[in-house]
Amino acid sequence: MKKKFSLEAVIVMLLALVVFIPVYSNLFYRFNARDSYYSHGFLIPLVVGYLVFRKRKALSAIEPKSSLLGLLVFILGLGLYLISLVLKVNFTSYLSIPIVITGILLYLKGVKFTKALAFPICFLIFMLPLPKVMIVGISFKLKIFAASAAAWLGNLINIKSSLHGSTIYYPGGTLVVGDPCSGLRSLISFVALGALFTQFSKAVLWRKLSLFVSAVPIALISNFVRITFLLWFSFVYGKKAASGFVHDFSGYMVFVLGFLGLVLVSKILRCQLSTENI
């Protein structure tokens, strides 16, 4: 009976995946777009798969108990998806995916089983691109903020810097902080990474929440350091020397600094990291 029930769940999940085929092309485009903020999107399903696999023992011990609430959630999610397709609203069509998955799990497996998978389901949100208008607005504010912070730091290290918009003026040249350097990409990635850290940490809830929230300032500070480094490099070696390899390398530096920052904060908060299966 249990195997039959599991087979039924797999069949329903596969049918749900087929229904969402129109969404996949849009997601693929957003993931592969030039200067995409969601190039990590391809990794999210793999991470979710591992998180589910990691809970396999706990899940196998839960007795399936169907919940009619799941049918309601499923209908609401499917309705949101169909309306989004008709109105061509991509974000809500993306958002309907975890809602439909939640509904299916509730109906076939029950509340307790679905609750055990709450984090992996919610983690799918990190692969759902925000509306482009929202991306533009956030990116604009972040690049102004990043440019202001870098100009301030530049003055601290004796590089006489002034700011006009997102352009930093220094003796002998300028440094333009464009949208790709706003820090939004690293912010999205580190919030996802911060959430993931909490799942591999043994600590009380407030410590885990503090670790998760710390991902935001860590991402911003890492980007400030990067832009300040590019400002210094441009000042010392020239604007041309700071482009190409140095520019790209500094982008990787942001993620290294951010990761080390999360590890440091986890130690300060005494969140013991562990890969032990649960």
N, C-alpha and C positions, 0 to 999 in steps of 0.2 A: 504493500500500500504506500509506504514511504517513497519507494523508488518511482512508482507511478505518479505520485504527487510531485516529486522533483522533476520528472520528465515533463509533466504538464507545465510547470513553472518555466522550464527552459524553452518550450514551444511558444508560450505566451510572450516571453522576453524577445525571442527571435522575431515574432510577428510585430512587436512594438518597434524593433530596430528597423524593420522594413518600412513601417509607416513613416518613420522620420527620414527616409532617404532624401527628400527635397532639402532638408536642412544641412546635410553633410557637405554639399558643394559650397554653400556659403561659409561654413566653418573652415573648410579646407582653404578657401580663398583668403579669409581673415588670418589664418595661421601662417600662410605663405606670402602674404603681402609684403612689399618692400617696407622696411622699418616697422614691421609688425610688433605690436605690444603683446601679442599672444602666440609667439613662436613656440612657447612651451606647451601649447595646447595639446600637441600630439602625445606628450608624456603623461598627461593627467589620467586618461583611461588605464594606462599601464600601472600607474601608482595606485589607482583605485582597485584594480585587479589584485595587486599585491596586498593591499589593506584587507580586502575580503578574504584572501587566502590565509592571511595572518590570523584571522578570527575563525578559521575553519573548525577548530575543536569546540569553541564556545557555541558556534552556530549548530553544529551537529547534535549538541546536547539539548537544543530547544525543540520542543514538540510543536509542529505546525498547527496553528489554530486560526482558521480563516476569520477575517473581520470584514463586515459589510461596509465599514468606513472606507476601506480600500477601494471599493467600487465607486463611491462618491468622489474620492480623490482622483481616481483614474478618469472618470467622466469629466471632471473639472479640468484636468490637465490636457485631455484630448480636445476638449472644447476650446481651451486657450490656444492650443496649437492650430486648430482649423481656422479660428478667427484670425490668428496672426498670419496664416498663409494667405487668406483672402485679402487682408488689409496690408500685406507685405511689411509686417513689423518683425524684423529679424530677431531682436533681442528676446521678445516674449515667446517666439517660436523655439528659441534655444532653451529658455527657462522652463518650458513645458516638459522637456526631456526628464530632468530629475523628479518632476511632479508625477509624471506617468509611471516612472520606475517605482516611486514610493507607493503609488496606488496599487500596482501589481503585487508588490511584496506584501502589503497590508492584507490584500484580499486572499492571496494564496498561502502566505506564511504566518500572518498575524502580527499583532502589535509588538510583542516581545522580540521577535525575529527582526522586524524592521527597525526597532529601536537600537538593536545591536549593530545595525549597519548605518545608523544615522550619520556618522562622520564620513564614511566613504561616499555616501549619496550626496551630502552637502559639499564635499570636496570637488565634485563635478562642476560646481559653479565657477571654479577658477579657470575652466576652459571655455566659458561662455563669454564672448566679447561684449563689452559694453557698447551702447549705441555710439556711432561715430561723432555725433554732435556733443555727447558727454565727454568723449575722449579728447576732442579738440579743446573744450572748455577747461578741463582739468589740466591738460598738457600745457596750455597757455599760462595758467596761474603758476604751475610748478616751475616752468622755465624762467619766469620772472623772479620767482622766489630763489631758485638755484643761482641765477645770475647775480642777484643781490648779495647772497651769502658768499659767493666766490669773490666778488669785488671787495667785500668787507674783509675776507680772509687775505686777499691779495694785498690790501693796504697794511695788514698786520705784518706781512713778510716783506715790507718795504717795496712793493710794486705799486706805484701811484696809479690807482685805478678809479675810473668814474663809470657811471652806468647810464645808458640811454635805452629804455625798453629792455630787451634781452641781449643787448650788445655791450660788452665790457671794453672800455677804452683804456689802454695802457701806453706808456712811452714807446713809440715806434710801431704801434699796430692796434688791431682790434681782435676780439674773440666773440664770435656770435654763438649764443646758446640756442640752438634750434630745437624743434619739437622732439627729435630722437634723443636729445641730451637732456630733456626735461627731468628725467628720473622716473617717469611713469612706468616704463617697462620694468625697471628694477623694483619699483614699489609693488606692482602687481605680483611679480615673481616672489618677492620676499614675504609678502603677506601670505601667499600660498605655502612657502617654505616654513614660515613661522607656525602656521596651522599644523603642518606636518610634524614639526618638532614636538608639538604638544602630545601627539599620538605615540611618540617614542620616548616620552618623559615620564618618569615615576615621581609624581609630586601631587600636592593638594591642588584643588581647583584654582584658587586665587593665584598660585605660582604659575600654573599653566596659562591662565588668562594674561598675566603680566608678560610672560614670554611671548605670547602671540601678539599683544599690543606693541611690544618693543620692536617688532619687525618694521613698523612704520618709520620711527626716527632713525633706525639703523639704515634703512634704504635711502632716506633723504640725506643723512650725513655722509654715507658712502659716495653718493653722487656729488655732494658739495666738494668732497676731497678730490674726486676725479676732475671736476671743472677747474678747481684751484691748481691742480697739478698741470693741466693743459695750459692754464694762464701763465704759470711759472715757466713751463717749457717753451711756450711761444715767446715770452719775454727774453729768455736767455739764449735760445737757439734759433728763434725766428718762427714766424707763423707757418711757413712751408714745412719746416721740420716737425711741427706738432701735428701735421695731418698724416694720413695714411696709416702706417704701422703703429705709430705712437698713439694715435687717436683710437684705433681699434683695440690696442693692448690695454689702454686705460679703461675701456668698456668692460673687459674681462676682470680688471682689477676691482671694479665695483662689486662684482659678485663674490670675489675672494674675500674682500673686506667685510662684506655683508654677512657671509657665511661664518667667518671668524667672530663677527660681532654677536651673532645668534648663539654660537657656542659659548662665548664669554658670558653673555647674559644668563644662559642656562646654568652655568656654574655659579654665578653670583646668586641666582634664585634657588640654587640647590635642587635643580631639576635633573635628576639622574637619567641620562640617556641610555636606552636599552633597546636592542633589536629582538628581544625574547618574544617568541610567538605567544599569543594569548587565545 
